[in-house]
Amino acid sequence: MIITAAPNIILSPGVFGNNSYPVILYENIFRNGTVTVSSEQATGEKENAYELGNTNDFWKPTGTSDQWMRVKLGSPVNVNAVGIAAHNLFNVGGGIRVEYTEDNGSTWLPLTGILNSTSRRPQMMVFGTLAVDDIRVLFTGHTADITVGVLALGELLAFPRGVGPGYRSPLDNQDVSVVSAVSTTGALLGTSEISRMSQLNAEINLLERDFMVNKYRAFQESAVHYPFFWSANEVDSFEVFYGKSYNRPTSVWSTTVHQKAEIRARGFY
């Protein structure tokens, strides 16, 4: 399935049944295979983009030609999403496309269209699930060197229900500082807003025990160590958040047969 990308949106062919339900990208298959890249600068090694998920170091390839990060796995795994954060694609006019190969790289087949970045915000692209063992993310169209702080590729955790009442999107849950500019004569020259951090506070209710044990529990374990991408639905780019849980995501019995997932994190919108 080839999906044509529009600017700054999350793409979905509807494979999860209801695109108003939350999705999380916490798996990153770059950590599980042999990774190669088109190029890297001495101060911008490829591991910076996937090893720990930090946003204060970067993979820095060289030049304006197409660049890529590729991972070869020992056996096929399901993949249906790519996430990118702490990048400069908006500044240099670049976009990304996911491709896979069945002949050790002689031919690369597009799994998605090109997602062009129109902001510095974290972005996530969702596509039809495919089992692959050799896949890459291609960076194309940039006019200067790119920098990528976080690049993730894997299978989404797709919740079967929507967020509970009181949920605030990352856009409405930012920590913003207002800085006043005052001249030497005391005159107020104006104010500037500096977005510092965003918070995620989400609850998803009435989840079956089977989902919590077989799907949510793996995310709980991962979130103790690694950041993750979140969106409250599959189609709204303003919901994309990348951050780290400040405590272990919890599960609480909400009825005698259902549980509630509680996710608290700080990060970037």
KEFI-527134 format. One record per residue: residue number from 1; x, y, z of N, C-alpha, C in turn. Coordinates in Angstrom, 2 decimals, decimal comma. Layout:
BEGIN
(atom NUM (X Y Z) (X Y Z) (X Y Z))
...
//
This chain:
BEGIN
(atom 1 (0,84 -1,19 0,00) (0,00 0,00 0,00) (0,88 1,24 0,00))
(atom 2 (0,67 2,14 -0,96) (1,41 3,40 -1,03) (0,46 4,52 -0,62))
(atom 3 (0,91 5,33 0,31) (0,07 6,39 0,84) (0,70 7,73 0,48))
(atom 4 (-0,05 8,62 -0,13) (0,47 9,93 -0,48) (0,38 10,86 0,72))
(atom 5 (1,48 11,50 1,03) (1,56 12,32 2,23) (1,14 13,75 1,96))
(atom 6 (0,38 14,30 2,86) (0,11 15,74 2,86) (0,94 16,39 3,95))
(atom 7 (1,23 17,69 3,85) (2,13 18,31 4,82) (1,60 18,26 6,25))
(atom 8 (2,46 17,91 7,17) (2,23 18,10 8,60) (1,00 17,40 9,14))
(atom 9 (0,72 16,20 8,66) (-0,39 15,44 9,22) (0,09 14,02 9,52))
(atom 10 (-0,67 13,36 10,35) (-0,44 11,94 10,57) (-1,28 11,19 9,54))
(atom 11 (-0,67 10,22 8,90) (-1,38 9,48 7,86) (-1,93 8,19 8,41))
(atom 12 (-3,13 7,84 7,98) (-3,69 6,57 8,42) (-4,63 6,03 7,38))
(atom 13 (-4,48 4,78 7,00) (-5,44 4,15 6,11) (-6,63 3,56 6,86))
(atom 14 (-6,77 3,86 8,14) (-7,88 3,35 8,92) (-7,70 1,93 9,41))
(atom 15 (-6,45 1,47 9,48) (-6,22 0,08 9,84) (-6,52 -0,20 11,30))
(atom 16 (-6,71 0,83 12,10) (-6,97 0,61 13,51) (-8,45 0,75 13,85))
(atom 17 (-9,29 0,85 12,85) (-10,73 0,80 13,08) (-11,36 2,14 13,42))
(atom 18 (-10,75 2,90 14,31) (-11,32 4,19 14,70) (-10,19 5,17 14,92))
(atom 19 (-10,07 6,16 14,04) (-8,92 7,05 14,12) (-9,06 8,12 15,18))
(atom 20 (-10,09 8,03 16,03) (-10,19 8,96 17,16) (-9,61 8,37 18,43))
(atom 21 (-9,03 7,19 18,35) (-8,47 6,54 19,52) (-6,97 6,80 19,62))
(atom 22 (-6,40 6,80 20,83) (-4,97 7,11 21,01) (-4,06 6,03 20,43))
(atom 23 (-2,87 6,47 20,02) (-1,81 5,57 19,58) (-0,50 6,00 20,22))
(atom 24 (0,36 5,02 20,50) (1,68 5,28 21,08) (2,72 4,52 20,26))
(atom 25 (3,79 5,21 19,90) (4,94 4,57 19,28) (6,07 4,55 20,30))
(atom 26 (6,27 3,39 20,91) (7,33 3,26 21,91) (8,40 2,27 21,45))
(atom 27 (8,03 1,31 20,61) (9,02 0,40 20,06) (9,91 1,14 19,07))
(atom 28 (11,16 0,74 18,97) (12,05 1,32 17,98) (12,96 0,21 17,45))
(atom 29 (12,66 -0,27 16,25) (13,39 -1,42 15,74) (14,84 -1,08 15,40))
(atom 30 (15,18 0,20 15,36) (16,59 0,56 15,16) (17,45 0,03 16,31))
(atom 31 (16,85 -0,18 17,47) (17,61 -0,70 18,62) (17,81 -2,21 18,53))
(atom 32 (17,11 -2,87 17,61) (17,09 -4,33 17,62) (17,79 -4,98 16,43))
(atom 33 (18,43 -4,19 15,59) (19,07 -4,76 14,41) (20,39 -4,10 14,10))
(atom 34 (20,89 -4,36 12,90) (22,14 -3,76 12,43) (21,80 -2,48 11,67))
(atom 35 (22,29 -1,36 12,16) (21,94 -0,06 11,59) (23,10 0,47 10,76))
(atom 36 (22,79 0,93 9,56) (23,76 1,63 8,71) (23,13 2,93 8,24))
(atom 37 (23,97 3,89 7,89) (23,49 5,19 7,43) (24,25 5,61 6,18))
(atom 38 (23,68 6,55 5,47) (24,31 7,06 4,27) (25,59 7,81 4,59))
(atom 39 (25,60 8,54 5,70) (26,78 9,30 6,14) (26,55 9,76 7,56))
(atom 40 (27,62 10,18 8,21) (27,51 10,77 9,54) (28,75 11,61 9,81))
(atom 41 (28,55 12,71 10,49) (29,67 13,56 10,87) (30,30 13,04 12,16))
(atom 42 (31,52 13,47 12,42) (32,25 12,97 13,59) (31,53 13,29 14,89))
(atom 43 (30,82 14,40 14,94) (30,10 14,79 16,16) (28,61 14,47 16,07))
(atom 44 (28,23 13,68 15,08) (26,81 13,36 14,92) (26,60 11,92 14,53))
(atom 45 (27,00 11,00 15,41) (26,90 9,57 15,13) (25,45 9,11 15,04))
(atom 46 (25,22 8,06 14,27) (23,87 7,56 14,04) (23,17 7,14 15,31))
(atom 47 (23,92 6,59 16,27) (23,32 6,10 17,52) (22,58 7,19 18,28))
(atom 48 (22,97 8,43 18,08) (22,32 9,53 18,78) (20,84 9,64 18,48))
(atom 49 (20,42 9,12 17,32) (19,03 9,26 16,91) (18,11 8,18 17,45))
(atom 50 (18,66 7,08 17,97) (17,77 5,99 18,36) (18,17 5,27 19,65))
(atom 51 (19,40 5,37 20,07) (19,88 4,51 21,16) (19,15 4,76 22,47))
(atom 52 (19,11 6,01 22,93) (18,48 6,35 24,21) (17,22 7,20 24,04))
(atom 53 (17,03 7,77 22,87) (15,86 8,62 22,66) (16,02 10,03 23,17))
(atom 54 (17,25 10,46 23,44) (17,49 11,81 23,94) (17,28 12,85 22,84))
(atom 55 (16,95 14,06 23,27) (16,74 15,14 22,31) (17,87 16,17 22,35))
(atom 56 (18,95 15,87 23,06) (20,05 16,83 23,17) (21,31 16,37 22,44))
(atom 57 (21,21 15,29 21,65) (22,28 14,90 20,75) (21,65 14,44 19,44))
(atom 58 (22,45 14,39 18,37) (21,85 14,29 17,05) (22,67 13,39 16,12))
(atom 59 (21,95 12,74 15,20) (22,58 12,18 14,01) (22,71 13,30 13,00))
(atom 60 (23,92 13,49 12,47) (24,17 14,57 11,53) (24,81 14,01 10,26))
(atom 61 (24,01 13,67 9,26) (24,58 13,29 7,97) (25,11 14,51 7,24))
(atom 62 (25,81 14,29 6,13) (26,50 15,36 5,43) (25,91 15,59 4,05))
(atom 63 (25,62 16,84 3,73) (25,27 17,20 2,37) (23,78 17,25 2,10))
(atom 64 (23,45 17,71 0,88) (22,06 17,91 0,48) (21,52 16,76 -0,38))
(atom 65 (22,34 15,76 -0,64) (21,83 14,59 -1,36) (20,94 13,77 -0,42))
(atom 66 (20,19 12,83 -0,98) (19,33 11,99 -0,15) (20,16 11,26 0,91))
(atom 67 (19,64 11,24 2,13) (20,28 10,55 3,25) (19,32 9,48 3,77))
(atom 68 (19,86 8,48 4,45) (18,99 7,42 4,95) (19,58 6,75 6,18))
(atom 69 (18,68 6,17 6,96) (19,06 5,30 8,07) (18,34 3,97 7,85))
(atom 70 (19,12 2,89 7,84) (18,61 1,56 7,49) (18,84 0,60 8,64))
(atom 71 (17,91 -0,32 8,84) (18,09 -1,36 9,83) (17,76 -2,72 9,22))
(atom 72 (18,67 -3,67 9,44) (18,46 -5,05 9,01) (18,24 -5,91 10,25))
(atom 73 (17,16 -6,69 10,22) (16,76 -7,49 11,36) (16,96 -8,97 11,06))
(atom 74 (16,99 -9,78 12,09) (17,19 -11,20 11,90) (15,98 -11,92 11,35))
(atom 75 (14,79 -11,36 11,59) (13,54 -11,95 11,12) (12,52 -10,83 10,96))
(atom 76 (11,47 -11,04 10,18) (10,49 -9,98 9,94) (9,76 -9,57 11,22))
(atom 77 (9,50 -8,27 11,33) (8,70 -7,71 12,41) (7,67 -6,77 11,80))
(atom 78 (6,56 -6,58 12,51) (5,53 -5,68 12,04) (5,93 -4,22 12,25))
(atom 79 (5,69 -3,40 11,24) (5,99 -1,97 11,30) (4,79 -1,22 10,71))
(atom 80 (4,37 -0,15 11,38) (3,28 0,67 10,83) (3,36 2,14 11,22))
(atom 81 (4,52 2,60 11,74) (4,63 4,01 12,11) (6,09 4,43 12,17))
(atom 82 (6,32 5,70 11,87) (7,63 6,32 12,03) (7,42 7,62 12,79))
(atom 83 (8,35 7,92 13,69) (8,29 9,16 14,46) (9,61 9,89 14,39))
(atom 84 (9,55 11,22 14,38) (10,76 12,03 14,34) (10,58 13,23 15,26))
(atom 85 (11,63 13,55 16,01) (11,58 14,68 16,95) (12,96 15,32 17,03))
(atom 86 (13,00 16,54 17,53) (14,25 17,29 17,69) (15,03 17,33 16,38))
(atom 87 (14,35 17,76 15,33) (14,93 17,77 13,99) (14,94 19,20 13,43))
(atom 88 (15,63 19,38 12,32) (15,66 20,68 11,67) (15,07 20,65 10,26))
(atom 89 (14,23 19,66 9,97) (13,70 19,51 8,62) (12,89 20,73 8,19))
(atom 90 (12,22 21,37 9,12) (11,45 22,56 8,77) (12,37 23,66 8,26))
(atom 91 (13,53 23,79 8,87) (14,47 24,84 8,48) (15,14 24,58 7,14))
(atom 92 (15,38 23,32 6,81) (16,13 23,01 5,59) (15,24 22,45 4,48))
(atom 93 (13,92 22,41 4,71) (12,99 22,04 3,66) (12,94 20,56 3,33))
(atom 94 (13,25 19,71 4,27) (13,32 18,29 3,98) (12,06 17,52 4,32))
(atom 95 (11,99 16,28 3,80) (10,90 15,37 4,10) (11,43 13,96 4,29))
(atom 96 (10,56 13,06 4,75) (10,96 11,67 4,97) (10,01 10,72 4,26))
(atom 97 (10,53 9,55 3,92) (9,74 8,47 3,34) (10,27 7,15 3,87))
(atom 98 (9,38 6,22 4,16) (9,77 4,89 4,62) (9,80 3,95 3,43))
(atom 99 (10,89 3,18 3,32) (11,07 2,25 2,21) (11,55 0,89 2,74))
(atom 100 (11,28 -0,18 1,99) (11,76 -1,49 2,38) (12,33 -2,20 1,15))
(atom 101 (13,12 -3,22 1,39) (13,73 -3,97 0,30) (13,55 -5,46 0,53))
(atom 102 (13,42 -6,19 -0,57) (13,31 -7,65 -0,52) (14,50 -8,31 -1,19))
(atom 103 (15,49 -7,50 -1,63) (16,64 -8,05 -2,35) (17,95 -7,45 -1,84))
(atom 104 (18,02 -7,23 -0,52) (19,24 -6,75 0,13) (19,66 -5,36 -0,35))
(atom 105 (18,70 -4,54 -0,72) (19,00 -3,16 -1,03) (19,20 -2,83 -2,49))
(atom 106 (19,10 -3,81 -3,39) (19,21 -3,51 -4,81) (18,04 -2,66 -5,29))
(atom 107 (16,86 -2,93 -4,74) (15,66 -2,17 -5,08) (14,96 -1,76 -3,79))
(atom 108 (14,59 -0,49 -3,71) (13,86 0,00 -2,54) (12,43 0,35 -2,94))
(atom 109 (11,48 -0,20 -2,20) (10,06 -0,02 -2,48) (9,46 0,95 -1,48))
(atom 110 (8,69 1,95 -1,94) (8,11 2,93 -1,01) (6,97 2,33 -0,19))
(atom 111 (7,04 2,50 1,09) (5,97 2,06 1,98) (5,04 3,22 2,30))
(atom 112 (5,55 4,44 2,17) (4,75 5,64 2,40) (5,07 6,67 1,32))
(atom 113 (4,28 7,72 1,28) (4,65 8,90 0,52) (5,63 9,72 1,33))
(atom 114 (5,93 10,92 0,86) (6,87 11,80 1,54) (6,12 12,69 2,52))
(atom 115 (6,57 12,70 3,76) (6,02 13,59 4,77) (6,94 14,80 4,87))
(atom 116 (6,46 15,94 4,39) (7,22 17,18 4,47) (6,94 17,88 5,79))
(atom 117 (7,98 18,35 6,43) (7,83 18,97 7,74) (7,56 20,45 7,58))
(atom 118 (6,52 20,94 8,25) (6,19 22,36 8,21) (6,32 23,01 9,59))
(atom 119 (6,92 22,30 10,52) (7,14 22,88 11,84) (8,27 22,11 12,51))
(atom 120 (8,70 22,61 13,66) (9,75 21,94 14,42) (9,19 20,91 15,39))
(atom 121 (7,88 20,76 15,42) (7,24 19,87 16,38) (7,56 18,41 16,07))
(atom 122 (7,43 17,54 17,08) (7,50 16,10 16,81) (6,43 15,71 15,79))
(atom 123 (6,75 14,75 14,96) (5,80 14,29 13,95) (5,78 12,77 13,92))
(atom 124 (4,64 12,25 13,51) (4,48 10,80 13,43) (3,66 10,48 12,18))
(atom 125 (4,06 9,45 11,46) (3,36 9,03 10,26) (2,93 7,58 10,44))
(atom 126 (1,65 7,33 10,22) (1,06 6,01 10,40) (0,74 5,44 9,02))
(atom 127 (1,02 4,15 8,82) (0,77 3,53 7,52) (0,32 2,09 7,72))
(atom 128 (-0,02 1,43 6,64) (-0,49 0,05 6,72) (0,57 -0,89 7,25))
(atom 129 (0,18 -1,81 8,11) (1,13 -2,72 8,74) (1,78 -3,65 7,72))
(atom 130 (3,12 -3,79 7,83) (3,86 -4,69 6,96) (4,94 -5,37 7,79))
(atom 131 (5,12 -6,67 7,58) (6,19 -7,42 8,23) (7,45 -7,31 7,36))
(atom 132 (8,52 -6,74 7,92) (9,74 -6,49 7,17) (10,96 -6,91 7,99))
(atom 133 (12,06 -7,18 7,29) (13,32 -7,44 8,00) (14,45 -6,57 7,49))
(atom 134 (14,15 -5,67 6,52) (15,15 -4,75 5,98) (14,42 -3,49 5,53))
(atom 135 (14,62 -2,40 6,24) (13,80 -1,21 6,05) (14,65 0,03 6,32))
(atom 136 (14,28 1,15 5,73) (15,02 2,38 5,97) (14,09 3,58 5,95))
(atom 137 (14,55 4,67 6,55) (13,88 5,96 6,46) (14,75 6,84 5,58))
(atom 138 (14,18 7,33 4,49) (14,87 8,18 3,54) (14,57 9,64 3,83))
(atom 139 (15,61 10,46 3,85) (15,47 11,91 4,00) (15,79 12,55 2,66))
(atom 140 (14,87 13,35 2,15) (15,02 13,87 0,80) (14,53 15,31 0,72))
(atom 141 (15,07 16,05 -0,26) (14,59 17,40 -0,53) (15,19 18,50 0,32))
(atom 142 (16,12 18,21 1,21) (16,68 19,23 2,08) (17,72 20,06 1,32))
(atom 143 (17,88 21,31 1,74) (18,78 22,24 1,08) (20,04 22,51 1,88))
(atom 144 (20,18 21,89 3,02) (21,37 22,02 3,87) (21,48 20,76 4,72))
(atom 145 (22,55 20,65 5,51) (22,72 19,48 6,37) (21,53 19,32 7,30))
(atom 146 (21,07 18,08 7,48) (19,99 17,81 8,41) (20,56 17,35 9,75))
(atom 147 (19,78 17,57 10,79) (20,09 17,03 12,11) (18,83 16,35 12,64))
(atom 148 (19,02 15,16 13,19) (17,88 14,36 13,69) (18,21 13,90 15,10))
(atom 149 (17,45 14,39 16,06) (17,66 14,01 17,44) (17,03 12,68 17,79))
(atom 150 (15,84 12,41 17,23) (15,11 11,17 17,52) (14,49 10,65 16,25))
(atom 151 (14,73 9,38 15,96) (14,08 8,69 14,85) (13,63 7,33 15,34))
(atom 152 (12,34 7,05 15,25) (11,78 5,79 15,73) (10,96 5,14 14,64))
(atom 153 (11,03 3,82 14,59) (10,30 3,04 13,59) (9,82 1,78 14,27))
(atom 154 (8,52 1,48 14,17) (8,03 0,29 14,85) (6,53 0,11 14,68))
(atom 155 (5,98 -0,73 15,54) (4,54 -1,02 15,53) (3,86 -0,26 16,65))
(atom 156 (2,75 0,39 16,33) (2,03 1,19 17,31) (1,34 0,33 18,36))
(atom 157 (1,22 0,91 19,55) (0,25 0,45 20,53) (-1,01 1,26 20,26))
(atom 158 (-2,04 0,61 19,76) (-3,29 1,29 19,39) (-4,36 0,95 20,42))
(atom 159 (-4,84 1,96 21,13) (-5,85 1,74 22,17) (-7,21 1,51 21,54))
(atom 160 (-8,03 0,63 22,12) (-9,35 0,34 21,58) (-10,43 1,31 22,06))
(atom 161 (-10,04 2,29 22,89) (-11,00 3,30 23,37) (-10,33 4,66 23,41))
(atom 162 (-11,16 5,70 23,46) (-10,65 7,06 23,46) (-10,23 7,53 24,85))
(atom 163 (-9,59 8,71 24,89) (-9,16 9,28 26,16) (-10,38 9,70 26,98))
(atom 164 (-10,20 9,71 28,30) (-11,29 10,03 29,20) (-11,56 11,51 29,31))
(atom 165 (-12,63 11,88 30,02) (-12,99 13,28 30,22) (-11,86 14,05 30,92))
(atom 166 (-11,70 15,30 30,54) (-10,69 16,14 31,17) (-9,35 16,13 30,48))
(atom 167 (-9,21 15,33 29,43) (-7,93 15,28 28,72) (-7,65 16,62 28,04))
(atom 168 (-6,42 17,10 28,18) (-5,98 18,31 27,51) (-4,88 17,95 26,52))
(atom 169 (-5,00 18,45 25,30) (-4,02 18,15 24,28) (-2,69 18,79 24,64))
(atom 170 (-1,58 18,31 24,08) (-0,28 18,92 24,35) (-0,24 20,40 24,02))
(atom 171 (-1,00 20,82 23,01) (-1,05 22,23 22,64) (-1,56 23,08 23,79))
(atom 172 (-2,53 22,56 24,54) (-3,14 23,31 25,64) (-2,49 23,01 26,98))
(atom 173 (-1,43 22,23 26,97) (-0,82 21,82 28,23) (0,68 22,11 28,23))
(atom 174 (1,04 23,25 27,63) (2,44 23,65 27,56) (2,81 24,55 28,74))
(atom 175 (4,06 24,45 29,13) (4,64 25,36 30,11) (5,29 26,50 29,33))
(atom 176 (4,68 27,68 29,37) (5,13 28,81 28,56) (5,59 29,95 29,46))
(atom 177 (6,76 30,50 29,17) (7,26 31,67 29,88) (7,02 32,92 29,04))
(atom 178 (6,54 33,97 29,66) (6,35 35,25 28,98) (7,46 36,18 29,43))
(atom 179 (8,29 36,61 28,50) (9,45 37,45 28,79) (9,19 38,86 28,28))
(atom 180 (9,28 39,84 29,17) (9,08 41,23 28,79) (10,41 41,85 28,37))
(atom 181 (10,38 42,65 27,32) (11,58 43,36 26,85) (11,46 44,83 27,27))
(atom 182 (12,38 45,29 28,09) (12,35 46,65 28,62) (13,61 47,37 28,17))
(atom 183 (13,46 48,60 27,66) (14,62 49,36 27,19) (15,37 49,96 28,37))
(atom 184 (16,52 50,57 28,09) (17,34 51,18 29,14) (16,64 52,38 29,77))
(atom 185 (15,65 52,93 29,09) (14,90 54,07 29,65) (13,66 53,62 30,40))
(atom 186 (13,45 52,31 30,47) (12,31 51,81 31,22) (11,07 51,58 30,40))
(atom 187 (11,12 51,90 29,11) (9,95 51,72 28,26) (9,76 50,24 27,92))
(atom 188 (8,49 49,79 27,95) (8,18 48,40 27,62) (8,17 48,24 26,10))
(atom 189 (9,04 47,40 25,59) (9,16 47,21 24,16) (8,26 46,10 23,64))
(atom 190 (7,74 45,28 24,52) (6,89 44,18 24,09) (7,19 42,92 24,89))
(atom 191 (6,53 41,84 24,55) (6,72 40,57 25,24) (6,96 39,46 24,24))
(atom 192 (7,61 38,42 24,72) (7,85 37,23 23,90) (7,42 36,02 24,70))
(atom 193 (6,84 35,04 24,00) (6,46 33,78 24,63) (7,49 32,71 24,26))
(atom 194 (7,98 31,99 25,27) (8,93 30,92 25,05) (8,30 29,62 25,54))
(atom 195 (8,03 28,72 24,61) (7,46 27,42 24,97) (8,55 26,54 25,55))
(atom 196 (8,41 26,12 26,80) (9,47 25,40 27,48) (9,26 23,89 27,47))
(atom 197 (8,07 23,46 27,76) (7,82 22,02 27,85) (6,32 21,78 27,80))
(atom 198 (5,96 20,56 27,43) (4,56 20,17 27,41) (4,36 18,98 28,33))
(atom 199 (3,14 18,81 28,83) (2,83 17,69 29,70) (1,74 16,83 29,09))
(atom 200 (1,84 15,54 29,35) (0,83 14,59 28,93) (0,20 13,99 30,18))
(atom 201 (-1,10 14,15 30,29) (-1,87 13,54 31,37) (-3,09 12,88 30,74))
(atom 202 (-3,03 11,58 30,57) (-4,08 10,88 29,84) (-4,58 9,69 30,63))
(atom 203 (-5,88 9,47 30,54) (-6,51 8,29 31,11) (-7,40 7,66 30,05))
(atom 204 (-7,28 6,34 29,89) (-8,13 5,60 28,96) (-8,85 4,54 29,77))
(atom 205 (-10,17 4,59 29,75) (-10,98 3,75 30,63) (-11,56 2,53 29,92))
(atom 206 (-12,06 1,61 30,73) (-12,81 0,43 30,27) (-12,02 -0,42 29,29))
(atom 207 (-10,79 -0,71 29,65) (-9,93 -1,54 28,82) (-9,98 -2,99 29,30))
(atom 208 (-10,06 -3,90 28,36) (-10,13 -5,32 28,68) (-8,80 -5,81 29,26))
(atom 209 (-8,88 -6,81 30,14) (-7,68 -7,34 30,77) (-6,72 -7,91 29,73))
(atom 210 (-7,24 -8,53 28,69) (-6,39 -9,12 27,66) (-5,52 -8,05 27,00))
(atom 211 (-6,10 -6,90 26,71) (-5,33 -5,79 26,12) (-4,26 -5,30 27,10))
(atom 212 (-4,63 -5,17 28,35) (-3,69 -4,64 29,34) (-2,51 -5,59 29,55))
(atom 213 (-2,77 -6,90 29,55) (-1,71 -7,87 29,80) (-0,84 -8,08 28,57))
(atom 214 (-1,46 -8,21 27,40) (-0,72 -8,61 26,21) (-0,18 -7,45 25,38))
(atom 215 (-0,66 -6,24 25,62) (-0,19 -5,10 24,83) (0,31 -3,96 25,72))
(atom 216 (-0,48 -3,51 26,65) (-0,13 -2,34 27,45) (1,05 -2,61 28,38))
(atom 217 (1,18 -3,82 28,88) (2,23 -4,12 29,85) (3,62 -3,93 29,26))
(atom 218 (3,81 -4,27 27,99) (5,11 -4,07 27,35) (5,45 -2,59 27,27))
(atom 219 (4,46 -1,76 27,01) (4,69 -0,31 27,02) (5,06 0,18 28,41))
(atom 220 (4,40 -0,34 29,43) (4,75 0,05 30,80) (6,22 -0,20 31,08))
(atom 221 (6,72 -1,36 30,68) (8,12 -1,70 30,93) (9,06 -0,79 30,15))
(atom 222 (8,72 -0,52 28,90) (9,57 0,32 28,06) (9,61 1,76 28,55))
(atom 223 (8,47 2,28 29,00) (8,38 3,68 29,39) (9,21 4,01 30,62))
(atom 224 (9,61 3,01 31,38) (10,50 3,24 32,52) (11,88 3,70 32,02))
(atom 225 (12,27 3,26 30,83) (13,62 3,49 30,32) (13,68 4,45 29,13))
(atom 226 (12,64 4,45 28,29) (12,72 5,18 27,03) (11,55 6,15 26,86))
(atom 227 (11,78 7,28 26,18) (10,67 8,17 25,80) (9,81 7,51 24,73))
(atom 228 (8,70 8,18 24,39) (7,77 7,62 23,41) (7,02 8,73 22,69))
(atom 229 (6,44 8,38 21,54) (5,55 9,28 20,80) (4,10 8,94 21,18))
(atom 230 (3,29 9,97 21,28) (1,88 9,82 21,62) (1,03 10,68 20,70))
(atom 231 (-0,14 10,19 20,35) (-1,17 11,02 19,74) (-2,52 10,54 20,23))
(atom 232 (-3,39 11,48 20,58) (-4,72 11,10 21,06) (-5,61 10,58 19,94))
(atom 233 (-5,20 10,79 18,71) (-5,87 10,18 17,57) (-4,88 10,08 16,42))
(atom 234 (-5,29 9,41 15,36) (-4,36 9,11 14,27) (-4,23 10,20 13,22))
(atom 235 (-5,08 11,22 13,24) (-5,15 12,12 12,10) (-4,89 13,58 12,42))
(atom 236 (-4,61 13,92 13,66) (-4,44 15,32 14,04) (-3,00 15,58 14,45))
(atom 237 (-2,26 16,34 13,64) (-0,85 16,59 13,94) (-0,67 17,39 15,22))
(atom 238 (-1,70 18,13 15,64) (-1,57 18,94 16,84) (-1,59 18,10 18,12))
(atom 239 (-1,85 16,80 17,98) (-1,85 15,93 19,14) (-0,52 15,22 19,35))
(atom 240 (0,42 15,33 18,43) (1,66 14,57 18,53) (2,55 15,13 19,64))
(atom 241 (2,97 14,23 20,51) (3,78 14,57 21,68) (4,92 13,58 21,75))
(atom 242 (6,10 14,05 22,15) (7,22 13,16 22,40) (7,79 13,48 23,77))
(atom 243 (7,88 12,48 24,63) (8,36 12,76 25,98) (8,65 11,49 26,76))
(atom 244 (8,98 11,71 28,02) (9,39 10,64 28,93) (8,45 10,60 30,11))
(atom 245 (8,01 9,42 30,45) (7,16 9,24 31,62) (7,92 9,61 32,88))
(atom 246 (7,29 10,40 33,76) (7,96 10,74 35,02) (7,58 9,79 36,13))
(atom 247 (6,72 8,84 35,84) (6,56 7,66 36,69) (6,03 6,52 35,81))
(atom 248 (6,08 5,35 36,31) (5,65 4,20 35,51) (4,18 4,34 35,14))
(atom 249 (3,83 4,22 33,84) (2,40 4,21 33,48) (1,67 3,13 34,27))
(atom 250 (0,51 3,46 34,77) (-0,18 2,56 35,68) (-1,42 1,95 35,05))
(atom 251 (-1,91 0,92 35,67) (-3,20 0,33 35,33) (-4,00 0,17 36,61))
(atom 252 (-5,24 0,63 36,57) (-6,10 0,63 37,75) (-7,41 -0,06 37,40))
(atom 253 (-7,89 -0,92 38,29) (-9,18 -1,56 38,05) (-10,28 -0,51 38,18))
(atom 254 (-11,04 -0,30 37,09) (-12,13 0,68 37,12) (-13,48 0,01 37,36))
(atom 255 (-13,59 -1,26 37,00) (-14,76 -2,06 37,34) (-14,24 -3,45 37,70))
(atom 256 (-15,13 -4,36 37,93) (-14,69 -5,72 38,28) (-14,07 -6,45 37,09))
(atom 257 (-14,28 -5,93 35,87) (-13,74 -6,62 34,69) (-12,90 -5,71 33,79))
(atom 258 (-12,85 -4,42 34,06) (-12,13 -3,49 33,22) (-11,06 -2,75 34,01))
(atom 259 (-10,06 -2,28 33,27) (-8,99 -1,50 33,87) (-8,85 -0,15 33,18))
(atom 260 (-8,17 0,75 33,86) (-7,92 2,09 33,34) (-6,41 2,30 33,21))
(atom 261 (-5,98 2,82 32,06) (-4,57 3,15 31,85) (-4,36 4,62 32,19))
(atom 262 (-3,32 4,89 32,98) (-2,98 6,26 33,34) (-1,54 6,54 32,89))
(atom 263 (-1,38 7,59 32,08) (-0,08 7,91 31,49) (0,26 9,37 31,81))
(atom 264 (1,41 9,56 32,46) (1,86 10,90 32,83) (3,27 11,08 32,27))
(atom 265 (3,50 12,14 31,52) (4,83 12,34 30,94) (5,08 13,83 30,72))
(atom 266 (6,35 14,17 30,61) (6,77 15,52 30,25) (7,64 15,43 29,01))
(atom 267 (7,49 16,41 28,14) (8,27 16,36 26,92) (8,00 17,54 26,02))
(atom 268 (7,88 17,25 24,72) (7,82 18,32 23,73) (6,60 18,15 22,86))
(atom 269 (6,02 19,28 22,52) (4,89 19,31 21,59) (5,34 20,01 20,31))
//
